[in-house]
Amino acid sequence: MDGYRIERDGGKASVFMEADLKSALVPSMHKALKQSLKEGVSEMVFDFSKANVVDSSGIGLLVAASNSLELRGGRMAVVNAPESIAGLLKSMRLHERLGVRARSQA
């Protein structure tokens, strides 16, 4: 997929962001993540090593993924987030819910 790739290992999905998480990516990512959940994924790790920006649509996708996983007793994490993204999610009080770890903390 352009902009991201998903690697599965049993019940865990690692989502590697190859581009910024913006509205153009959200529809295809939503479909792919929904399929992963349907196939039994209970843990998702979003790796933001190569991303520097997330817009409101991207934040909505992350919150939706978190909500879906929580309903299944699962969990998620956002790792290697640049300070700009980690700070934004912290200011929105989403950092704990989304398991955000900044690049310097990863």
DRENLOKOL-155073 format. One record per atom (N, C-alpha, C): residue in one letter; atom name; y, z, x. Coordinates in nm, 4 decimals, always signed. Layout:
R | vexvo | loro | yy | zz | xx
R | A | CA | Y | Z | X
...
//
This chain:
R | vexvo | loro | yy | zz | xx
R | M | N | -0.1179 | +0.0000 | +0.0838
R | M | CA | +0.0000 | +0.0000 | +0.0000
R | M | C | +0.1244 | +0.0000 | +0.0885
R | D | N | +0.2203 | -0.0747 | +0.0524
R | D | CA | +0.3463 | -0.0725 | +0.1254
R | D | C | +0.4212 | +0.0553 | +0.0921
R | G | N | +0.4633 | +0.1246 | +0.1929
R | G | CA | +0.5409 | +0.2458 | +0.1710
R | G | C | +0.4607 | +0.3739 | +0.1770
R | Y | N | +0.3293 | +0.3659 | +0.1587
R | Y | CA | +0.2446 | +0.4842 | +0.1658
R | Y | C | +0.0992 | +0.4424 | +0.1772
R | R | N | +0.0180 | +0.5365 | +0.2221
R | R | CA | -0.1268 | +0.5139 | +0.2193
R | R | C | -0.1937 | +0.6465 | +0.1863
R | I | N | -0.3054 | +0.6364 | +0.1186
R | I | CA | -0.3788 | +0.7554 | +0.0766
R | I | C | -0.5158 | +0.7530 | +0.1428
R | E | N | -0.5490 | +0.8637 | +0.2072
R | E | CA | -0.6819 | +0.8802 | +0.2652
R | E | C | -0.7506 | +0.9947 | +0.1927
R | R | N | -0.8740 | +0.9699 | +0.1511
R | R | CA | -0.9500 | +1.0706 | +0.0773
R | R | C | -1.0581 | +1.1311 | +0.1652
R | D | N | -1.0779 | +1.2595 | +0.1479
R | D | CA | -1.1877 | +1.3307 | +0.2123
R | D | C | -1.2382 | +1.4316 | +0.1110
R | G | N | -1.3375 | +1.3920 | +0.0344
R | G | CA | -1.3879 | +1.4779 | -0.0721
R | G | C | -1.2806 | +1.5037 | -0.1755
R | G | N | -1.2509 | +1.6299 | -0.1994
R | G | CA | -1.1517 | +1.6675 | -0.2998
R | G | C | -1.0096 | +1.6726 | -0.2482
R | K | N | -0.9889 | +1.6253 | -0.1248
R | K | CA | -0.8551 | +1.6275 | -0.0657
R | K | C | -0.8032 | +1.4856 | -0.0487
R | A | N | -0.6777 | +1.4674 | -0.0862
R | A | CA | -0.6100 | +1.3392 | -0.0642
R | A | C | -0.4912 | +1.3642 | +0.0273
R | S | N | -0.4869 | +1.2901 | +0.1374
R | S | CA | -0.3718 | +1.2945 | +0.2276
R | S | C | -0.2889 | +1.1715 | +0.2001
R | V | N | -0.1634 | +1.1936 | +0.1648
R | V | CA | -0.0723 | +1.0850 | +0.1299
R | V | C | +0.0280 | +1.0707 | +0.2439
R | F | N | +0.0167 | +0.9625 | +0.3185
R | F | CA | +0.1038 | +0.9387 | +0.4330
R | F | C | +0.2176 | +0.8481 | +0.3896
R | M | N | +0.3371 | +0.9032 | +0.3930
R | M | CA | +0.4554 | +0.8254 | +0.3578
R | M | C | +0.4905 | +0.7350 | +0.4748
R | E | N | +0.4907 | +0.6048 | +0.4499
R | E | CA | +0.5250 | +0.5060 | +0.5521
R | E | C | +0.6701 | +0.4616 | +0.5360
R | A | N | +0.7349 | +0.5092 | +0.4313
R | A | CA | +0.8745 | +0.4755 | +0.4005
R | A | C | +0.9337 | +0.5915 | +0.3213
R | D | N | +1.0612 | +0.5824 | +0.2913
R | D | CA | +1.1269 | +0.6843 | +0.2105
R | D | C | +1.0692 | +0.6851 | +0.0696
R | L | N | +1.0654 | +0.8019 | +0.0082
R | L | CA | +1.0121 | +0.8159 | -0.1280
R | L | C | +1.1255 | +0.7952 | -0.2271
R | K | N | +1.1392 | +0.6708 | -0.2689
R | K | CA | +1.2449 | +0.6327 | -0.3621
R | K | C | +1.1842 | +0.5698 | -0.4868
R | S | N | +1.2694 | +0.5464 | -0.5848
R | S | CA | +1.2248 | +0.4992 | -0.7166
R | S | C | +1.1393 | +0.3730 | -0.7105
R | A | N | +1.1617 | +0.2850 | -0.6152
R | A | CA | +1.0826 | +0.1623 | -0.6067
R | A | C | +0.9345 | +0.1902 | -0.5798
R | L | N | +0.9036 | +0.2991 | -0.5111
R | L | CA | +0.7646 | +0.3339 | -0.4792
R | L | C | +0.6954 | +0.4136 | -0.5893
R | V | N | +0.7737 | +0.4808 | -0.6700
R | V | CA | +0.7177 | +0.5778 | -0.7637
R | V | C | +0.6143 | +0.5191 | -0.8602
R | P | N | +0.6373 | +0.4043 | -0.9248
R | P | CA | +0.5357 | +0.3555 | -1.0190
R | P | C | +0.3981 | +0.3325 | -0.9562
R | S | N | +0.3931 | +0.2681 | -0.8405
R | S | CA | +0.2619 | +0.2430 | -0.7796
R | S | C | +0.2004 | +0.3727 | -0.7278
R | M | N | +0.2826 | +0.4618 | -0.6733
R | M | CA | +0.2296 | +0.5897 | -0.6266
R | M | C | +0.1778 | +0.6736 | -0.7423
R | H | N | +0.2521 | +0.6735 | -0.8514
R | H | CA | +0.2085 | +0.7506 | -0.9689
R | H | C | +0.0710 | +0.7044 | -1.0142
R | K | N | +0.0524 | +0.5754 | -1.0211
R | K | CA | -0.0768 | +0.5196 | -1.0630
R | K | C | -0.1883 | +0.5592 | -0.9658
R | A | N | -0.1610 | +0.5476 | -0.8360
R | A | CA | -0.2619 | +0.5807 | -0.7357
R | A | C | -0.2947 | +0.7303 | -0.7367
R | L | N | -0.1932 | +0.8150 | -0.7500
R | L | CA | -0.2168 | +0.9595 | -0.7526
R | L | C | -0.2917 | +1.0003 | -0.8787
R | K | N | -0.2566 | +0.9383 | -0.9895
R | K | CA | -0.3268 | +0.9669 | -1.1156
R | K | C | -0.4747 | +0.9309 | -1.1031
R | Q | N | -0.5035 | +0.8189 | -1.0382
R | Q | CA | -0.6425 | +0.7775 | -1.0175
R | Q | C | -0.7150 | +0.8770 | -0.9277
R | S | N | -0.6478 | +0.9245 | -0.8240
R | S | CA | -0.7092 | +1.0240 | -0.7357
R | S | C | -0.7430 | +1.1517 | -0.8116
R | L | N | -0.6521 | +1.1945 | -0.8970
R | L | CA | -0.6787 | +1.3135 | -0.9783
R | L | C | -0.7966 | +1.2902 | -1.0723
R | K | N | -0.8025 | +1.1734 | -1.1282
R | K | CA | -0.9123 | +1.1375 | -1.2194
R | K | C | -1.0468 | +1.1417 | -1.1470
R | E | N | -1.0426 | +1.1099 | -1.0170
R | E | CA | -1.1646 | +1.1068 | -0.9367
R | E | C | -1.1987 | +1.2429 | -0.8760
R | G | N | -1.1234 | +1.3466 | -0.9127
R | G | CA | -1.1603 | +1.4818 | -0.8740
R | G | C | -1.0829 | +1.5449 | -0.7603
R | V | N | -0.9750 | +1.4845 | -0.7169
R | V | CA | -0.8948 | +1.5454 | -0.6111
R | V | C | -0.8338 | +1.6755 | -0.6617
R | S | N | -0.8442 | +1.7808 | -0.5814
R | S | CA | -0.7850 | +1.9093 | -0.6188
R | S | C | -0.6847 | +1.9582 | -0.5141
R | E | N | -0.6679 | +1.8806 | -0.4082
R | E | CA | -0.5700 | +1.9150 | -0.3056
R | E | C | -0.5030 | +1.7861 | -0.2579
R | M | N | -0.3699 | +1.7892 | -0.2508
R | M | CA | -0.2938 | +1.6755 | -0.1996
R | M | C | -0.1975 | +1.7250 | -0.0933
R | V | N | -0.1947 | +1.6516 | +0.0167
R | V | CA | -0.1015 | +1.6805 | +0.1245
R | V | C | -0.0174 | +1.5552 | +0.1458
R | F | N | +0.1122 | +1.5700 | +0.1258
R | F | CA | +0.2065 | +1.4593 | +0.1453
R | F | C | +0.2667 | +1.4741 | +0.2843
R | D | N | +0.2425 | +1.3771 | +0.3701
R | D | CA | +0.2936 | +1.3803 | +0.5069
R | D | C | +0.4186 | +1.2928 | +0.5153
R | F | N | +0.5318 | +1.3582 | +0.5427
R | F | CA | +0.6611 | +1.2895 | +0.5467
R | F | C | +0.7053 | +1.2569 | +0.6901
R | S | N | +0.6105 | +1.2422 | +0.7817
R | S | CA | +0.6442 | +1.2133 | +0.9217
R | S | C | +0.7341 | +1.0918 | +0.9376
R | K | N | +0.7124 | +0.9912 | +0.8536
R | K | CA | +0.7877 | +0.8663 | +0.8675
R | K | C | +0.8928 | +0.8477 | +0.7585
R | A | N | +0.9162 | +0.9494 | +0.6785
R | A | CA | +1.0150 | +0.9399 | +0.5702
R | A | C | +1.1350 | +1.0284 | +0.6027
R | N | N | +1.2513 | +0.9834 | +0.5605
R | N | CA | +1.3730 | +1.0604 | +0.5828
R | N | C | +1.4506 | +1.0880 | +0.4554
R | V | N | +1.4113 | +1.0221 | +0.3453
R | V | CA | +1.4860 | +1.0340 | +0.2202
R | V | C | +1.3872 | +1.0460 | +0.1039
R | V | N | +1.4242 | +1.1291 | +0.0072
R | V | CA | +1.3533 | +1.1332 | -0.1204
R | V | C | +1.4612 | +1.1362 | -0.2283
R | D | N | +1.4482 | +1.0498 | -0.3299
R | D | CA | +1.5472 | +1.0495 | -0.4374
R | D | C | +1.4932 | +1.1262 | -0.5581
R | S | N | +1.5700 | +1.1283 | -0.6659
R | S | CA | +1.5319 | +1.2075 | -0.7829
R | S | C | +1.3993 | +1.1617 | -0.8431
R | S | N | +1.3712 | +1.0332 | -0.8388
R | S | CA | +1.2420 | +0.9837 | -0.8896
R | S | C | +1.1275 | +1.0342 | -0.8031
R | G | N | +1.1500 | +1.0355 | -0.6727
R | G | CA | +1.0485 | +1.0864 | -0.5810
R | G | C | +1.0240 | +1.2349 | -0.6009
R | I | N | +1.1307 | +1.3103 | -0.6228
R | I | CA | +1.1160 | +1.4537 | -0.6503
R | I | C | +1.0369 | +1.4733 | -0.7790
R | G | N | +1.0666 | +1.3931 | -0.8795
R | G | CA | +0.9921 | +1.4008 | -1.0053
R | G | C | +0.8442 | +1.3746 | -0.9853
R | L | N | +0.8109 | +1.2778 | -0.8999
R | L | CA | +0.6708 | +1.2471 | -0.8696
R | L | C | +0.6029 | +1.3667 | -0.8034
R | L | N | +0.6701 | +1.4283 | -0.7078
R | L | CA | +0.6129 | +1.5447 | -0.6403
R | L | C | +0.5905 | +1.6609 | -0.7369
R | V | N | +0.6867 | +1.6853 | -0.8244
R | V | CA | +0.6727 | +1.7929 | -0.9231
R | V | C | +0.5588 | +1.7617 | -1.0199
R | A | N | +0.5487 | +1.6367 | -1.0643
R | A | CA | +0.4401 | +1.5978 | -1.1557
R | A | C | +0.3042 | +1.6162 | -1.0889
R | A | N | +0.2942 | +1.5776 | -0.9619
R | A | CA | +0.1684 | +1.5957 | -0.8889
R | A | C | +0.1342 | +1.7442 | -0.8786
R | S | N | +0.2326 | +1.8255 | -0.8464
R | S | CA | +0.2119 | +1.9696 | -0.8367
R | S | C | +0.1647 | +2.0275 | -0.9695
R | N | N | +0.2300 | +1.9865 | -1.0782
R | N | CA | +0.1914 | +2.0358 | -1.2116
R | N | C | +0.0480 | +1.9966 | -1.2458
R | S | N | +0.0120 | +1.8715 | -1.2187
R | S | CA | -0.1237 | +1.8246 | -1.2489
R | S | C | -0.2274 | +1.9001 | -1.1672
R | L | N | -0.1984 | +1.9225 | -1.0404
R | L | CA | -0.2917 | +1.9965 | -0.9555
R | L | C | -0.3034 | +2.1414 | -1.0003
R | E | N | -0.1910 | +2.2014 | -1.0365
R | E | CA | -0.1925 | +2.3409 | -1.0810
R | E | C | -0.2800 | +2.3582 | -1.2046
R | L | N | -0.2741 | +2.2629 | -1.2966
R | L | CA | -0.3569 | +2.2694 | -1.4177
R | L | C | -0.5055 | +2.2678 | -1.3847
R | R | N | -0.5410 | +2.2082 | -1.2707
R | R | CA | -0.6803 | +2.1992 | -1.2278
R | R | C | -0.7182 | +2.3116 | -1.1310
R | G | N | -0.6240 | +2.4013 | -1.1051
R | G | CA | -0.6500 | +2.5067 | -1.0087
R | G | C | -0.6377 | +2.4580 | -0.8653
R | G | N | -0.5742 | +2.3439 | -0.8471
R | G | CA | -0.5594 | +2.2864 | -0.7140
R | G | C | -0.4273 | +2.3242 | -0.6504
R | R | N | -0.3983 | +2.2577 | -0.5390
R | R | CA | -0.2743 | +2.2873 | -0.4687
R | R | C | -0.2251 | +2.1633 | -0.3955
R | M | N | -0.0997 | +2.1700 | -0.3542
R | M | CA | -0.0430 | +2.0602 | -0.2774
R | M | C | +0.0487 | +2.1146 | -0.1700
R | A | N | +0.0806 | +2.0273 | -0.0751
R | A | CA | +0.1733 | +2.0625 | +0.0319
R | A | C | +0.2508 | +1.9376 | +0.0715
R | V | N | +0.3731 | +1.9606 | +0.1132
R | V | CA | +0.4568 | +1.8570 | +0.1716
R | V | C | +0.4762 | +1.8990 | +0.3166
R | V | N | +0.4239 | +1.8208 | +0.4097
R | V | CA | +0.4305 | +1.8579 | +0.5509
R | V | C | +0.5132 | +1.7576 | +0.6300
R | N | N | +0.5596 | +1.8032 | +0.7438
R | N | CA | +0.6390 | +1.7190 | +0.8346
R | N | C | +0.7646 | +1.6630 | +0.7675
R | A | N | +0.8198 | +1.7392 | +0.6757
R | A | CA | +0.9418 | +1.6956 | +0.6065
R | A | C | +1.0611 | +1.7120 | +0.6993
R | P | N | +1.1505 | +1.6116 | +0.7049
R | P | CA | +1.2720 | +1.6311 | +0.7840
R | P | C | +1.3567 | +1.7403 | +0.7196
R | E | N | +1.4435 | +1.7990 | +0.7978
R | E | CA | +1.5280 | +1.9081 | +0.7464
R | E | C | +1.6067 | +1.8661 | +0.6224
R | S | N | +1.6482 | +1.7389 | +0.6151
R | S | CA | +1.7250 | +1.6933 | +0.4985
R | S | C | +1.6437 | +1.7062 | +0.3702
R | I | N | +1.5155 | +1.6706 | +0.3763
R | I | CA | +1.4291 | +1.6805 | +0.2569
R | I | C | +1.3907 | +1.8258 | +0.2321
R | A | N | +1.3516 | +1.8970 | +0.3362
R | A | CA | +1.3136 | +2.0381 | +0.3198
R | A | C | +1.4309 | +2.1186 | +0.2639
R | G | N | +1.5507 | +2.0925 | +0.3165
R | G | CA | +1.6691 | +2.1635 | +0.2686
R | G | C | +1.7020 | +2.1317 | +0.1239
R | L | N | +1.6878 | +2.0044 | +0.0871
R | L | CA | +1.7134 | +1.9646 | -0.0515
R | L | C | +1.6166 | +2.0349 | -0.1459
R | L | N | +1.4882 | +2.0323 | -0.1134
R | L | CA | +1.3885 | +2.0949 | -0.1996
R | L | C | +1.4069 | +2.2468 | -0.2046
R | K | N | +1.4516 | +2.3044 | -0.0930
R | K | CA | +1.4786 | +2.4492 | -0.0933
R | K | C | +1.5984 | +2.4804 | -0.1824
R | S | N | +1.7028 | +2.3971 | -0.1753
R | S | CA | +1.8209 | +2.4216 | -0.2594
R | S | C | +1.7887 | +2.4070 | -0.4073
R | M | N | +1.6868 | +2.3289 | -0.4382
R | M | CA | +1.6424 | +2.3119 | -0.5770
R | M | C | +1.5369 | +2.4151 | -0.6157
R | R | N | +1.5051 | +2.5025 | -0.5218
R | R | CA | +1.4045 | +2.6074 | -0.5403
R | R | C | +1.2653 | +2.5508 | -0.5691
R | L | N | +1.2362 | +2.4399 | -0.5064
R | L | CA | +1.1055 | +2.3762 | -0.5215
R | L | C | +1.0192 | +2.3908 | -0.3968
R | H | N | +1.0752 | +2.4418 | -0.2897
R | H | CA | +1.0037 | +2.4445 | -0.1626
R | H | C | +0.8744 | +2.5254 | -0.1672
R | E | N | +0.8736 | +2.6371 | -0.2362
R | E | CA | +0.7504 | +2.7169 | -0.2450
R | E | C | +0.6491 | +2.6507 | -0.3365
R | R | N | +0.6960 | +2.6004 | -0.4489
R | R | CA | +0.6059 | +2.5350 | -0.5442
R | R | C | +0.5377 | +2.4132 | -0.4836
R | L | N | +0.6115 | +2.3401 | -0.4003
R | L | CA | +0.5577 | +2.2176 | -0.3406
R | L | C | +0.4977 | +2.2417 | -0.2023
R | G | N | +0.4996 | +2.3631 | -0.1556
R | G | CA | +0.4414 | +2.3942 | -0.0258
R | G | C | +0.5075 | +2.3198 | +0.0886
R | V | N | +0.6400 | +2.3192 | +0.0897
R | V | CA | +0.7150 | +2.2395 | +0.1876
R | V | C | +0.7153 | +2.3071 | +0.3244
R | R | N | +0.6841 | +2.2253 | +0.4248
R | R | CA | +0.6967 | +2.2674 | +0.5641
R | R | C | +0.7775 | +2.1616 | +0.6376
R | A | N | +0.8868 | +2.2039 | +0.6975
R | A | CA | +0.9724 | +2.1123 | +0.7722
R | A | C | +0.9020 | +2.0680 | +0.8995
R | R | N | +0.9495 | +1.9592 | +0.9579
R | R | CA | +0.8894 | +1.9055 | +1.0803
R | R | C | +0.8765 | +2.0110 | +1.1882
R | S | N | +0.9764 | +2.0939 | +1.2023
R | S | CA | +0.9736 | +2.1962 | +1.3067
R | S | C | +0.8735 | +2.3074 | +1.2766
R | Q | N | +0.8295 | +2.3176 | +1.1510
R | Q | CA | +0.7345 | +2.4228 | +1.1108
R | Q | C | +0.5917 | +2.3722 | +1.1045
R | A | N | +0.5728 | +2.2422 | +1.1088
R | A | CA | +0.4384 | +2.1850 | +1.0880
R | A | C | +0.3475 | +2.2087 | +1.2054
//
